[in-house]
Amino acid sequence: MSGTNDINAKLRVLAERLSKTINTVTAEGVAELIDGVNASPLDDEDESWIAMVGDIGDPDLRTDLLELRTACRVSRAPGRQDKPAERLAALRKVMSEYGVDAIILPRADEHQGECIPHRAERLAWLTGFTGSAGVAIVLADKAAVFTDGRYTLQIRQQIDETLYEVRHVTNEPPTTWIEENLAVGARFGYDPWIHTIDGAERLRNAVERAGGVLLPLSDNPIDTIWDSQPAHPLTPIAPHDISYAGQSMAEKRVVIADTIAKDGHDAVILTSPESIAWLLNVRGHDVPRTPLPLSFGILDKNGSVDLFVDERKVTQNLRDHLGNAVTIQPRERLGPEIETKVGAGCQVRVDPASSPAWIAQRIEAAGGKVHKGQDPVVLPKAVKNTTELNGAHNAHTRDGLAFAHFLRWFQDEAPKGTVDEIQAADRLHACRSKGALFNDLSFDTISGSGPNGAIVHYRVTSETNRVIQRGDLYLVDSGAQYLDGTTDITRTIAVGDPGAEARDRFTRVLKCHIAIATARFPVGSTGGQLDTLGRTPLWDVGLDFDHGTGHGVGSYLGVHEGPQRISKAGGGVPLRPGMIISNEPGYYKEGAYGIRLENLVVVREEQIDGADRQMLGFDTITLAPFDRSMIDPSLLTGEELIWLNRYHARVRERLTPMLEPEMAAWLAEETAEI
């Protein structure tokens, strides 16, 4: 208690000092702002948040604010940690207070992003499962958690299976489980902010087929029982310079506004922070690893935008950038503004696949019709312009240099038996952080050795951390956020000799990788049509992998970006020149090792003599050698060897001029012709 009193006293004193130059400052306001900063992923050394307090020139005041941030974080750190059984019991108790017999809890926030703020990690808080894709359903007498094939091993390590059934989301979907387990007449509650319009409709159908009733809740029950739930994140929104964006905000607004007007709509509600970040040329730090400003927007067919956001994130610098065509409104004004437009007879478009069901309910409550259509920003954002593509190439060159230094260090140190998974991940981060325009990692590094490498989306912790040993395969999947591009690379590295079987599997995964890298396909093809190319060399010997072969990648935005992908579950939209997509086949032997080889590629036009159709292909932009010790040349065709040697030659040619002589000599050996 005394610690809290000390913090409050410091807040009052600091607020008094600040109020002499900023008359709106209060102790409560400073406390809320600092709590929001501490709920964000901003580094302790990052002082950009002080701009949200105001223009503070006094260095002593800045120092006191920074120290107070640290003190507040310590004083508000979680205290008592309930066990999963106690949390589940608490949820069941509060369910009865809400008048529901069942509840569904996806890992999601209001924006349906993969990277969500700490406050929205409700699924992890309740169940212990920390994967990026999952959903829990809780009834009075049973519960289940669903995830996909990336987390098959991880979920069983993290979930108490005496409390929750574990289900594969594709093979045993939640809708089927509901139909099989929900009692007739049961009241099934859901939070309409964290379910999409389409998702809520599928949920309604399943509940009604089971004889139940689906009920939208006014708030999320987890928020009432999570005592130490983080605050909403608060970080300043920053302009993204046109030297990186390649197209002005005004140009983008005109293009997207014309699109919605041609479709017969008066306005579109934008719920994806990535779409807003791209459209307005802004970035933020509200969620881990992706530079997003959490916000909503309404774009009118005349090109004007209403931006709904916590106004504390909006500095004068941002207002100058946005200009008169963008109106800043408090986030709470989104609902009333929707009602105003609907009441005026506007045809308001929403994306049913990504917009919260709450928005559709608000439109219908105002007497309007939900006009469904894809977010019009998604496709233009995915097709990178010349500036963005040049930035991607430059970012991957710097990333390749960082990765080369990491590889050299790893080869020297790992065989000694003194390097663990956390140390390896930290070393790679350190190598990257020295590079120009580096801002952050693009996701938490997957650093898995031996059996941990078989966990597709493994996240090393102090409990799972493993010393890398001779005979291991080490899988490292990592990436970075540079101001001019986003990177994502996976390499599997042998420490000593992991055996003939592992070498065979590695080479077959490499064959899958080369098949995608060298693919030629007609305009109009989707990634789903290409997926078999990235699996056939494994299928030939009865093997496969349970994840997609490729995902889209943003430009200093999400490392996972739609709508393009390469997947046997479907390939999204037709691939277009300028799209960036990953090429990452793999193989995983439970309890033994994992193999994944990933480069990023850009879709390009392909010139073929005598072709009677427009053809496309891929240009690989990642620059890092593959582990030559793991390649069995006898399994590669002549064409595959040519591709591999040409790729290694390009890595050598691009990186060597920027390396010191000793590193250049090392790289020459690593990329020598096979």
C-alpha positions, 0 to 999 in steps of 0.5 A: 500500500505504501508503494501505491501511496508513493506513486500517487504522491509523485504523480500529484507533484509531477502534475503540478509541475507540468500544469505550469506549462500544460494547464490541462494536465492532472495527476489522474491523466498522467497516471492513465497515460503512463498505464497505457504506455506500459500496456504497449510494447514500447521499449523502456528507452523509447521516449517518443510517448512523452510527446503525448503529454505535451511539448516538454523542454525541461530535461528534468521533467522528462527524466522524472516522467521516464522514472515514473513510468518505471515506478508505475510499471513495478507498482502495478505488476500483477500480484496473485496468479490464479490457477487455470482451474480457478480462472475457469471457475470464476468465468463460469460464475460470472456467466450465470450473472450474465444469464448465459449457459455458454460463452465463446472466447477467440484470441482476437481484438476489435480489429481482428489482427494477428498481433493484438494488445496485451489487454486482449490476450484473454484466451491466454489469460484464461487457458494458458495457451499462447498461440496466435490462433485459437478459440475456447468454448466454455459450458457449465460442465465442459470446455474445449480449446481449438487451434490449427496445425501450427500449434498441435504440440504447443497447445498440449504442453500449455493446456490442462487437459483435465479442464479443456478438450483439445481440438483441431480447428479444421478437423473438429471445428467449433461449430461442430462441437457446439452442435454436439455439446450445446443443450437445447434451449441453452443461451450462448453468449458472445462478445460482438466486438471480437467476432466478425460479421461472417463469424457471428453468422456462422456461430448463430447457425451452429447455435440454432442448429443445436437448439440454442439461442445466440446472445450478444453481450454488452461487454466481455465477461473476462474483463470483469474477472481479470484483476490485473488486465492491462490498460488500453495501449497508448503510443503516439501515431507517427507519419510514415514518410513518402520516401518509404511509402512511395505514394501520398496519402492524398493520392491513396484516398482518391484511389480508394474513394473512387473504388467505393463510389464505383461500387455504389457506396457512399462510405466504407468503415475501415476496422483494420489498423493496417488499412488505416496505416497504409491509407493515411501513411501513418504507423504506431506502436500499440501492438507487439512487432507490428507498427500499428495505430489501433483505430477505426476510420470511415472513408467517404466517397469524396475522399475525406476521412473520419479517424476514430482514435484516442486523441492522446495519440495524436500529436501536432506533428500528426495533425500537420501530416493529416491536414484538413481532409482527415477529421480526428474524433474520439473512438467513442464517436464511431457508433453515433457517426455510423448512426448519423450516416445511416440516418442520412441514407448513406450506403455504408460498406463494411467488410464482413470477413474482418469487421466486428459484428458490433458494427453490423448491429449498430447499422441495423439498430439505426434502421440501415442495411449492412452493405457487405464488401471487401475492405477496399484497401486490402488489395492495393496495399498488397500490391507494392509500388516501386518505392516499396519494392526498392525498399524491400530489396534494400531491407533484405540486403541489410537483413542478409548482412545481419543474418550472415554475421549471426550464422558465422557466430552460430557456427563458431559457438554452437558446437561448443555446447554453451549456446542455448535457444534464448542466447541464439535469438538474442544474438540475432536480434543484436545483429539486426538492431545495428542495421540502418532503419531497424525499428523492431523484430517483425515477430517473436523469433522462433528459436528451436533446437532438436525436438523444440524445432518440431513445434511449428510456432515454438516460442522459447521460454525460460522453462523450455529453453534448451542448450543446443547440442551436437547432432541437433538441427536448429530451426530459426524463423525470424524477421525484422521491421525496417522503415523501408520493409518487413523481413521474414526468413527461416533457416535450419542449421546442423550442429554436427551431424544430425544423421542421414534421415534428417539430411534426406528430409532437409533436401526434400524440403529444399526441393519443395522450396525450389519448386515454388521459387522457380514456378511459372504460372498464368495470370489469374492463378492463385496460391492455392493452385501452386501449393502442391508444387511446394509439397510434391517432393515430400508427398512422393515419399509419404510426408507432408507439413501441416501449415501453409506454404506461403503468406503475404508480407507487408511493407513496414506493416504486418509480417502476415498480410492478406489477401495473397497466400499459398495454401492447400486450404485455398490460395486467396486472390489471384497473385499479382505483380508486386505482391510479396509472399513467403516460400516456406515448406517444412517437415517436422518429426515430433520429438526429434527435429523440425526443418523449414526453409523460408525466403520471401519472393515478389510476384513478377511478370515472366517473359517466355518466348512463344507464350500465348498467355501472360505469365508470372513468376517469382523473384527471391529477395531474401539473401542468406545461404542454406546449410550446404552440409545438409544438402544431398546433391544426389536428390537434386535434379540438374535444374534444381542444382542450377537454381541453388548455385545461382541463388548462392552466387547472388547472395555472395555478390550482393553481400560481399561488397559490404563485408569485411575480408574475413566475413567475405571469405567465410561467405564465399565458402558458405555459398560455394558451388555444389 
